[in-house]
Amino acid sequence: MTELPDREAVGTLLRHVLEVLDGDVAAVYAERGLADYRPRFSPPLRVLVADGPLPIRDLARRVGVTHSAASQTVAQMARAGLVELAPGADARHRIVHLTDRARELLPVIEAEWAATTAALRDLDAELPVPLADLLRAVLAAVDRRPLRRRIADAGLPPPR
């Protein structure tokens, strides 16, 4: 195992945790011959299965990411042959559709999602608090009082 970042380097530690978790899920897909499938594809794919074709803006909202992040993920999914983009009602909208390849992969993707959900419940049993609960609590706390405000309150002088 690589050396852990300093305890005070919370951003680095969060990225490291995400890299470890996503890396293991990506390895599961690679072992099944899907080396071009990324864990970040599953949430938008699941939304598209449930809701049908959507504009990127709506897909972003349903997944809980920014428009920019959704657009980047959709572009990667298109390169992997999982989605196609079609023009919307006006030129500003692009509608995301699943491809036949994505539909063919659904049994493997759904099985991985279910197994990963069970594995995370197992991981949660080893933690003092379930990981998702902790992350939601962090988001609620910084929503109430943003980190930039906390930094200013900790005594950092204002910019000139």
N, C-alpha and C positions, 0 to 999 in steps of 0.2 A: 504494500500500500504506500502511496506517496505521502510525504509529510503534510500534515494539516496546516492550513493558514493560521496565522495568529488569531487568537480569540477576538481581538478588537477589530480585525479585518472582516466584518460581518458580510459585506458584499462579496468578497472573495470566497468566503466560506459558503454562502448561499449558491454561488455559481458552481463551486466544487461539488456540493451535494447534488445539484441538478445534473451536472456532467456525469457523476457516478450513476445516478438513477436512470437517466436517459441512455447512457452507454450500455447498461445492462439490458434495457428493453430493446435497444437497437441490435444488440447481439442476438437476442431471441429471434428477431426478424431475419437477421443474416443467416442464422442456423437453419432457417426454413426457406432459404433461397430468395429472400426479399431484401437484399443489401441496399437497394435504393429507397426503401420505405423508412421514414423517420417517425419517431414517436410523436412528434408535433403534428403529424398528419391526422392522427386518430380523432381528436376533438372536432375539427372541421368536417371530416368524413362522416362522423356519426351524426352531426347536425344535418348534413346534406341528405343522408339516408332518411332521417326522421322528417325533415321539412321539405325536401325536394330542392330544386335549383333556387339559388338565392343570389342577390347582388352581394359583392364583397363587403359592402358596408353593413348589411344585415347579418352576414356570416360572422363578421368581426364582433358585432354586438352579442350574437348568440353564443359565441365561443368565449367571450370575455377578454378580448385582446383589442389593441388599437387597429385602426384601418390599415396602417402601414405594416404592422406585423402580419395581419391576415393576408394582405396583398403579397408579401414576400413568401409566405407559406403556400399560398395558392400558386404562385409562380413555380415554386419547387415541385408542388404536386403535379402541375401541368407538364413539367420536364420529365417527371416519372411516369407520365401517361395515366394519371389517376383522375384528372379533371380536365374539362375543356371550358373555355370562356366564350361566351356569345354576347353580342351587343344587347344592351337593355333598351327600354322604351326611349331613353334619350342617350346621347353620345357619352355622357358622363358615367353611365352605369355599365358594368360588365357583370353578366350573370354566370355564376359558377355551376357547372353540371358535372355529375359523376360520369366517368367513362365505363365502358364494358369491362375494362381491366379492373377498375376499382370494385365493381360489383362481383367479379369473379374472386377477388381477394377477400371479400367480406367474411366468409367463414373463418379464415385464419385470423383476420383482424379482430373479429368479435371474440374468438377464443382467447387471443392474447389479452384483450381488454379485461375479460372476466378473470383470467388467471392473474393478471397484474393487480386487479382490484383485490383479489383474495390475498396475494402476496403482501400488498400494502397493509391490509388488516393484520396480517401476521407481524409485520414490522411495527405497526402501531402498538401491538401488545408488549413490545420491548421498550417502548418509549414512555417517558413520564406523562405525556399528553399526545393524543393522535396528531400526526404531522399536519394534516389539513386543518384541524381545529386551531393549531398554533399559528399557521400561516394566515388564516382568516382573522385571528385575533390581532396579529401584527398589522394587517391591512386596516382593520377597524381603528386601531390606535393611531396610525399615521393619518388616517382620514380625519379623526378628531383633532389631532395636532400634528401637522406635517413635520418631518424630520428637519427641514430647513428652519422651521420656527424653533425647534428644540436646540438646534445648533446655535442659533442666535441667542437663545436664552441661556445657553451654557457659557456665554461670554465672548464669542467671536465678534470682534469689532465689525461694524457695518462697512461695506465697501466705500471707497472715496468717490 
